[in-house]
Amino acid sequence: MRLRIALPWLLLAIVLAFVLTRPGLWPGHDTVPPTLSAPRPLPPVAGSGPVSYADAVQTAAPAVVNIFTTQKVRLTNPFLADPFLRRFFGEGVPEDRMEASLGSGVIVSPEGYVLTNNHVVAQADEIVVKLQDGRETRARVIGTDPGTDLALLRIGLDKLPVLPLRDGPMQVGDVVLAIGNPFGVGQTVTQGIISAVGRQGLGINTYEDFIQTDAAINPGNSGGALIDVSGNLVGINSAIYSQSGGSMGIGFAIPVTLARTVMQSLIKDGRVVRGWMGIEVRTLDPQLAAHIDAPTQKGVAIAGLLRGGPAYSGGLEPGDILLRIADKPVEKAAQAINLIASIKPGTEVPVLVLRGKQEMELKVKIGERPADELPRGPGR
């Protein structure tokens, strides 16, 4: 009798213990804690990056060269600048000293053409190019373009490695590699991504269309290669933003599309032929719009005109706001500069301006930018 009474209580105790030890069966408790209910990882994206970029580097690195430049500098003893000391020691004898600077360059054709930055070779008396295989040779300057900070050299060696130029556009997020000779330590490769494209208005060059990258670019990398993961040339490394003199993850490269155009012009004409209107322009912002009492805050304001220039002859006036040039809208000064420069001299184009509160379409015959005009900021 006792056994029959105890058995139901024993079974009840077992069921109760089972329920209490299983939170998912107890009202008010979740089966899985909220912190573990994240979505499943996405499957790998087709075409994702390789584990190693060694193949791309082996393709590109031999075509990236070191550039040494020397310049004669006339020196005198600084103490002899004092007239009192010259009474005792005479005028002194000036000395000649050779100063060397270091940069990088890229071989872009079997004929020996080498792209680099203009600031690497500017004012150099002698330019020496050293290849990865140890060969050295003097280079001659085919032409320079200070407006884009590009220079084209040529060397006379055979069996040259050549870096292919990329045809398609780059996108933000694409992986890139920078190759150069930072601080003279020897050829170095760094890796990063495209941070931005089409950077303009930075005040680095007159004509800007930079690729921004976080691949480390340091002094000595100037003129070196920015390549994609297949080993194609994407851009020519040109400048960095830095408060310390070293890389801070903000580097700028001249895109290969612009470099190719400049190179072809330098080979053909020895210079770059650009369109010119003879105007000084400023991007219209709220402050400037309020100052000139403009009815809009979009467009490019004409701050000045060269008397007798193409824009002056076409009827434009200071204070006009450029809205469209050759049927293309303009909203920034740098954009207007690049657009005008891309138009073939002698071409007559429609220019839509806002004068006061009235829109007007004028015709301007684009001129050729004077060859002796130096970059001076946002005005062409």
C-alpha positions in Angstrom: 0.0 0.0 0.0 2.8 2.4 0.8 4.5 1.6 -2.4 1.4 2.4 -4.4 1.1 5.8 -2.8 4.8 6.8 -3.1 5.1 5.9 -6.8 2.8 8.8 -8.1 4.7 11.3 -5.9 8.0 10.0 -7.3 6.9 10.3 -10.9 5.6 13.9 -10.2 9.0 14.8 -8.7 10.9 13.5 -11.7 8.6 15.5 -14.2 9.0 18.7 -12.1 12.8 18.4 -12.0 12.9 17.9 -15.8 10.8 21.1 -16.4 12.8 23.2 -14.0 16.1 22.3 -15.6 14.9 23.1 -19.2 14.5 26.9 -19.5 13.0 26.5 -23.0 10.0 24.6 -21.5 9.4 27.2 -18.8 7.1 30.1 -19.6 9.0 33.5 -19.9 12.4 32.0 -20.8 13.9 32.0 -24.4 15.4 28.8 -25.8 18.4 30.8 -27.1 19.8 33.9 -25.4 19.3 37.1 -27.6 23.0 37.6 -28.0 23.3 34.4 -29.9 20.4 35.0 -32.3 22.6 36.9 -34.9 22.0 36.1 -38.6 24.2 33.5 -40.3 27.3 34.7 -42.0 27.0 35.5 -45.7 28.6 33.1 -48.2 31.9 34.2 -49.8 31.4 36.7 -52.6 32.5 35.5 -56.1 35.8 37.1 -57.1 37.0 37.8 -53.6 40.6 38.7 -53.1 43.5 36.2 -53.1 45.4 35.2 -50.1 48.6 36.5 -51.7 49.4 39.3 -54.2 52.8 37.9 -55.1 51.9 37.3 -58.7 50.8 40.9 -59.2 54.0 42.2 -57.6 56.2 39.9 -59.7 54.4 41.3 -62.8 54.7 45.0 -61.8 57.8 45.4 -59.6 60.5 45.0 -62.4 58.9 48.0 -64.3 59.1 50.3 -61.3 62.4 52.2 -61.2 64.4 54.4 -58.9 65.2 57.9 -60.1 68.2 59.8 -58.9 68.6 63.4 -59.8 71.6 65.7 -59.3 71.9 69.4 -59.4 74.8 71.8 -59.1 74.5 74.2 -56.3 76.7 77.3 -56.0 77.8 77.7 -52.4 79.6 80.4 -50.5 80.6 80.6 -46.9 77.6 82.2 -45.0 79.9 84.0 -42.6 81.4 86.0 -45.5 78.0 87.6 -46.1 79.0 90.0 -43.3 81.0 93.0 -44.7 83.0 93.2 -41.5 84.3 89.6 -41.9 85.1 90.1 -45.6 87.6 92.9 -44.6 89.7 90.2 -42.9 89.0 87.1 -45.0 88.2 88.4 -48.4 85.3 87.4 -50.6 86.0 83.6 -50.3 85.9 81.0 -53.0 82.4 79.7 -54.1 82.1 75.9 -54.1 80.1 73.5 -56.3 78.2 70.7 -54.7 76.0 68.0 -56.2 72.7 67.5 -54.4 70.8 64.2 -55.1 67.1 63.7 -54.6 65.3 60.4 -54.8 62.0 59.3 -56.4 60.4 56.6 -58.4 59.1 56.0 -61.9 57.2 53.5 -64.1 58.3 52.0 -67.4 55.2 52.1 -69.6 56.5 51.1 -73.0 59.1 48.9 -74.6 60.5 52.1 -76.3 61.8 53.2 -72.9 59.2 55.8 -71.8 59.1 56.3 -68.1 56.3 58.2 -66.3 57.1 60.0 -63.0 56.2 63.2 -61.1 57.3 66.5 -62.4 58.5 67.5 -58.9 60.9 64.5 -58.9 62.9 65.8 -61.9 62.2 69.5 -61.9 65.4 71.6 -62.2 67.6 68.5 -62.3 70.9 68.8 -64.2 71.2 65.0 -64.6 68.7 62.2 -64.2 69.7 58.6 -63.5 67.3 55.7 -63.7 68.0 52.4 -61.9 66.1 49.2 -62.7 65.3 46.4 -60.3 67.7 44.2 -62.2 70.6 46.5 -61.3 71.0 48.3 -64.6 71.5 52.1 -64.5 71.3 54.6 -67.3 70.8 58.3 -67.8 67.4 59.5 -68.9 66.3 62.5 -71.0 63.2 64.5 -70.4 60.7 64.2 -73.2 58.3 66.7 -71.6 56.8 67.9 -68.3 53.4 69.0 -67.3 53.4 71.0 -64.1 49.6 71.3 -64.2 49.2 67.6 -63.4 52.7 67.1 -61.8 53.6 64.6 -64.5 56.9 64.1 -66.4 57.8 61.8 -69.2 61.4 60.5 -69.4 63.0 58.1 -71.9 65.9 55.6 -71.4 67.9 53.8 -74.0 68.0 50.2 -72.7 66.7 47.1 -74.3 64.6 44.2 -73.0 62.8 46.5 -70.7 60.0 45.3 -68.3 56.8 47.1 -69.0 53.9 47.7 -66.7 50.5 47.4 -68.5 48.0 50.2 -68.1 44.6 49.4 -66.7 41.7 50.0 -69.1 38.6 49.8 -66.8 37.7 52.2 -64.0 38.6 51.6 -60.3 35.9 51.6 -57.6 36.0 52.6 -54.0 36.9 49.5 -52.0 39.1 47.9 -54.7 42.4 46.5 -53.4 45.5 48.3 -54.6 49.3 48.0 -54.1 51.8 50.9 -54.0 55.3 50.2 -55.2 58.2 52.7 -54.8 61.4 53.4 -52.9 60.3 55.2 -49.7 63.1 57.0 -47.8 65.7 55.3 -50.1 65.4 51.9 -48.2 64.9 50.0 -51.5 61.9 48.9 -53.5 58.9 48.4 -51.2 55.3 47.2 -51.6 52.4 48.4 -49.5 48.7 47.4 -49.7 45.4 49.1 -49.2 42.2 50.0 -50.9 40.8 52.8 -53.0 39.4 55.2 -50.5 37.9 57.7 -53.0 38.0 58.6 -56.6 37.8 61.9 -58.4 39.3 64.0 -55.7 39.5 67.6 -56.8 40.0 71.0 -55.3 42.8 69.9 -52.9 45.2 72.7 -54.0 48.0 70.2 -54.9 47.9 70.6 -58.7 46.1 72.9 -61.1 44.3 69.9 -62.8 43.2 67.3 -60.2 41.3 64.1 -60.5 43.0 62.1 -57.8 42.6 58.5 -56.6 42.7 58.5 -52.8 44.2 55.4 -51.2 45.2 54.2 -47.7 48.1 52.2 -49.1 51.2 53.6 -47.4 52.9 56.3 -49.6 56.0 57.9 -48.1 58.7 60.3 -49.4 60.5 58.5 -52.2 57.3 56.9 -53.4 56.6 59.9 -55.6 56.3 58.8 -59.2 55.9 55.2 -58.3 53.2 52.8 -59.3 49.7 52.2 -57.8 48.6 48.8 -59.2 45.5 46.6 -59.0 45.6 42.9 -57.9 46.3 41.8 -61.4 49.5 43.9 -61.7 48.0 46.6 -64.0 49.0 50.3 -63.5 46.1 52.2 -61.9 47.9 55.5 -61.1 51.1 57.4 -60.5 51.6 58.0 -56.7 52.0 61.7 -56.3 51.2 63.2 -52.8 50.2 62.5 -49.3 48.3 64.3 -46.5 50.5 64.2 -43.5 51.2 66.2 -40.3 54.4 64.2 -39.6 56.0 63.8 -43.0 55.1 60.1 -43.1 52.1 58.2 -44.2 48.8 58.8 -42.3 46.6 56.6 -44.6 45.7 59.5 -47.0 47.6 59.2 -50.2 46.9 60.5 -53.7 47.7 59.1 -57.1 47.2 60.5 -60.6 44.8 58.1 -62.4 46.2 56.2 -65.4 43.5 57.6 -67.7 44.9 61.2 -67.1 48.5 60.0 -67.1 48.0 58.3 -70.5 46.5 61.4 -72.0 49.3 63.6 -70.8 51.9 61.0 -72.0 50.4 60.9 -75.5 50.5 64.7 -75.7 54.1 64.9 -74.5 55.2 62.3 -77.1 53.3 64.0 -79.9 53.8 67.7 -79.2 56.4 67.9 -76.3 53.7 69.6 -74.3 50.1 69.3 -73.3 47.6 71.3 -75.3 44.6 72.4 -73.2 41.5 74.5 -73.7 41.5 78.0 -72.1 38.9 80.7 -71.5 40.8 83.3 -69.7 38.7 83.3 -66.5 39.2 83.2 -62.8 36.5 81.1 -61.1 35.3 80.3 -57.6 32.9 77.6 -56.4 29.6 79.2 -55.3 29.0 78.5 -51.7 26.4 80.1 -49.3 28.8 82.7 -48.1 29.8 83.8 -51.6 26.2 83.6 -52.8 25.2 86.0 -50.0 28.1 88.3 -50.7 27.2 88.8 -54.4 23.5 88.5 -53.8 23.2 85.5 -56.1 19.7 83.9 -56.4 21.3 80.4 -56.3 23.9 78.5 -54.4 24.9 76.2 -57.1 27.3 76.9 -59.9 30.7 78.6 -60.4 31.1 82.3 -60.1 33.4 84.2 -62.5 35.7 86.3 -60.3 37.7 87.8 -63.1 38.2 87.9 -66.9 41.3 88.4 -69.0 40.6 91.4 -71.3 40.6 90.2 -74.9 40.5 86.5 -73.8 38.0 83.9 -75.2 35.4 84.4 -72.4 35.7 88.2 -72.6 35.2 88.1 -76.4 32.2 85.7 -75.9 30.4 88.2 -73.8 30.9 86.8 -70.3 31.2 89.3 -67.4 32.6 89.2 -63.8 29.8 88.1 -61.5 28.3 85.8 -64.0 27.5 82.3 -62.6 28.5 79.4 -64.8 25.8 76.8 -64.9 26.8 74.7 -68.0 29.8 74.5 -70.3 29.4 72.6 -73.6 26.0 71.3 -72.3 27.7 69.8 -69.2 26.7 71.1 -65.7 29.4 72.6 -63.5 29.1 73.0 -59.8 32.7 73.3 -58.6 35.7 75.5 -59.8 38.0 72.5 -60.2 35.3 70.7 -62.3 35.0 73.8 -64.6 38.8 74.0 -65.0 39.1 70.4 -65.9 36.2 70.6 -68.3 37.5 73.7 -70.1 41.0 72.1 -70.4 39.6 69.0 -72.0 38.0 71.0 -74.9 40.0 71.2 -78.1 41.2 74.8 -78.8 39.2 76.4 -81.6 36.0 74.7 -80.6 33.0 77.0 -80.1 30.9 75.8 -77.2 27.6 77.0 -75.6 28.0 78.5 -72.1 24.9 78.9 -69.9 25.3 81.6 -67.3 23.1 83.2 -64.7 23.4 87.0 -64.8 21.4 88.6 -62.1 18.2 86.5 -62.1 18.2 85.8 -65.8 19.8 82.8 -67.6 21.7 83.5 -70.7 23.3 81.2 -73.3 26.5 82.6 -74.9 28.9 81.2 -77.4 32.6 81.0 -76.5 35.4 80.0 -78.8 37.8 78.0 -76.7 41.4 79.2 -76.9 44.7 77.4 -76.2 46.2 77.8 -72.8 49.4 79.9 -73.2 52.5 77.7 -73.0 54.3 80.0 -70.6 51.3 80.2 -68.1 52.2 78.5 -64.9 49.8 76.9 -62.5 48.4 79.5 -60.1 45.4 78.0 -58.5 41.7 77.8 -59.6 41.6 79.9 -62.7 41.9 79.1 -66.4 
